């Protein structure tokens, strides 16, 4: 008699599950699966944030989509809205809706969500002919959106710094009034702030504004559009949702995926 072997739990994201067809096996010993990159995935390893608590389970969002966790043996997984969790379970489908039957649900630090975003492309996506470890590392360490100091602002600061180094302001009159020095410093500070603000792209501004306005329950989209004063705010928010930078914690409220 063959020894029972537990199937591998592949690291995938919600989008890959929802966009794959579900294959139900007739043989009771052959597990049902979803095909992902030539793999028959019958067990998944998934990370996400709890965005809803239902009677028979939870709803999880990982930035690429949402999927329910459902249990039918009175062992409903515990979790609160906003919790980051790691799920190992089996993908299933009912009425054309995918869901996960959880085997193990563990609460994790939100920092692991960023790690998983880097892991999934290697595990779940088929490598191309030009794939190399070096190019893969470069792709995955591409600068992510900085919350406090956008890339554009760094460029502005470096440019201003270079100009100051090439053309230093010399103190010709040793006895010049202190007020003059103070005004010069204030002028430089204002100039730096104006340069940084002008070079901050709208997408980064929206992202940073969500972080600023979020008090734990996400930010109302209408308020975000009003506060940003950006005409294309709605389109930018939609793109950030598609890119997985933010997620909708509840209808009409968005939150940064940290």
DAVENQUI-V139277 format. One record per residue. N is the residue number from 1. RES is the residue in one small letter. PHI is phi as a letter, one per 20 degrees, with the letter a starting at -180 (none if undefined). OMEGA is omega in whole degrees, 0 to 359 (999 if undefined). Layout:
N;RES;PHI;OMEGA, N;RES;PHI;OMEGA
//
This chain:
1;x;none;181, 2;x;f;178, 3;x;f;180, 4;x;f;181, 5;x;c;179, 6;x;f;183, 7;x;f;181, 8;x;f;174, 9;x;e;184, 10;x;f;175, 11;x;f;181, 12;x;c;173, 13;x;d;185, 14;x;f;181, 15;x;g;180, 16;x;f;178, 17;x;f;184, 18;x;f;183, 19;x;e;179, 20;x;d;176, 21;x;f;180, 22;x;d;182, 23;x;d;180, 24;x;e;182, 25;x;e;178, 26;x;f;179, 27;x;f;183, 28;x;f;180, 29;x;e;178, 30;x;e;185, 31;x;f;172, 32;x;f;186, 33;x;b;169, 34;x;d;180, 35;x;e;177, 36;x;c;179, 37;x;l;177, 38;x;m;176, 39;x;d;175, 40;x;e;188, 41;x;e;179, 42;x;d;175, 43;x;c;183, 44;x;c;174, 45;x;d;190, 46;x;c;174, 47;x;c;178, 48;x;a;181, 49;x;d;178, 50;x;f;180, 51;x;d;178, 52;x;b;176, 53;x;d;182, 54;x;d;185, 55;x;f;183, 56;x;d;178, 57;x;r;183, 58;x;c;171, 59;x;d;186, 60;x;d;177, 61;x;c;179, 62;x;d;181, 63;x;n;177, 64;x;d;181, 65;x;r;180, 66;x;c;177, 67;x;b;179, 68;x;e;168, 69;x;d;184, 70;x;c;178, 71;x;c;184, 72;x;d;181, 73;x;c;178, 74;x;m;178, 75;x;d;182, 76;x;f;180, 77;x;f;181, 78;x;e;179, 79;x;r;179, 80;x;d;178, 81;x;g;181, 82;x;o;179, 83;x;f;171, 84;x;e;184, 85;x;c;174, 86;x;d;184, 87;x;d;168, 88;x;d;183, 89;x;a;184, 90;x;d;178, 91;x;f;179, 92;x;b;180, 93;x;b;176, 94;x;b;183, 95;x;l;178, 96;x;m;176, 97;x;d;178, 98;x;f;173, 99;x;b;181, 100;x;d;170, 101;x;e;187, 102;x;f;172, 103;x;d;180, 104;x;c;176, 105;x;c;183, 106;x;c;176, 107;x;f;184, 108;x;c;174, 109;x;f;183, 110;x;f;179, 111;x;f;180, 112;x;f;179, 113;x;f;178, 114;x;f;178, 115;x;f;182, 116;x;f;179, 117;x;f;177, 118;x;e;183, 119;x;f;189, 120;x;g;180, 121;x;g;181, 122;x;f;187, 123;x;e;190, 124;x;e;183, 125;x;d;181, 126;x;f;180, 127;x;f;177, 128;x;e;181, 129;x;f;182, 130;x;e;182, 131;x;f;173, 132;x;b;181, 133;x;f;182, 134;x;f;180, 135;x;f;179, 136;x;f;179, 137;x;f;180, 138;x;f;182, 139;x;f;187, 140;x;e;175, 141;x;d;175, 142;x;g;187, 143;x;g;173, 144;x;e;181, 145;x;f;179, 146;x;e;184, 147;x;f;187, 148;x;e;184, 149;x;c;181, 150;x;g;181, 151;x;f;181, 152;x;f;180, 153;x;f;178, 154;x;f;180, 155;x;f;180, 156;x;f;181, 157;x;f;181, 158;x;f;181, 159;x;f;179, 160;x;f;181, 161;x;f;180, 162;x;f;180, 163;x;f;181, 164;x;f;181, 165;x;f;181, 166;x;f;181, 167;x;c;182, 168;x;f;177, 169;x;e;182, 170;x;e;177, 171;x;e;182, 172;x;f;181, 173;x;e;180, 174;x;f;184, 175;x;e;180, 176;x;f;184, 177;x;f;178, 178;x;f;182, 179;x;f;180, 180;x;f;178, 181;x;f;181, 182;x;f;180, 183;x;f;179, 184;x;f;180, 185;x;f;180, 186;x;f;180, 187;x;f;179, 188;x;f;180, 189;x;f;179, 190;x;f;180, 191;x;f;179, 192;x;f;181, 193;x;f;180, 194;x;f;179, 195;x;f;181, 196;x;f;183, 197;x;f;183, 198;x;f;182, 199;x;e;179, 200;x;f;183, 201;x;f;184, 202;x;g;181, 203;x;f;178, 204;x;f;179, 205;x;f;178, 206;x;f;181, 207;x;g;180, 208;x;f;180, 209;x;f;176, 210;x;f;178, 211;x;g;184, 212;x;f;186, 213;x;e;184, 214;x;f;178, 215;x;d;177, 216;x;p;182, 217;x;d;182, 218;x;n;183, 219;x;c;178, 220;x;f;184, 221;x;f;179, 222;x;f;178, 223;x;f;180, 224;x;f;179, 225;x;f;181, 226;x;f;183, 227;x;f;185, 228;x;f;183, 229;x;l;178, 230;x;d;184, 231;x;f;183, 232;x;e;184, 233;x;g;182, 234;x;f;179, 235;x;f;179, 236;x;f;178, 237;x;f;178, 238;x;f;179, 239;x;f;179, 240;x;f;177, 241;x;f;180, 242;x;f;182, 243;x;f;179, 244;x;n;179, 245;x;f;178, 246;x;c;175, 247;x;b;182, 248;x;e;184, 249;x;f;173, 250;x;b;183, 251;x;g;177, 252;x;n;180, 253;x;c;182, 254;x;d;183, 255;x;b;178, 256;x;f;177, 257;x;e;185, 258;x;e;999
//
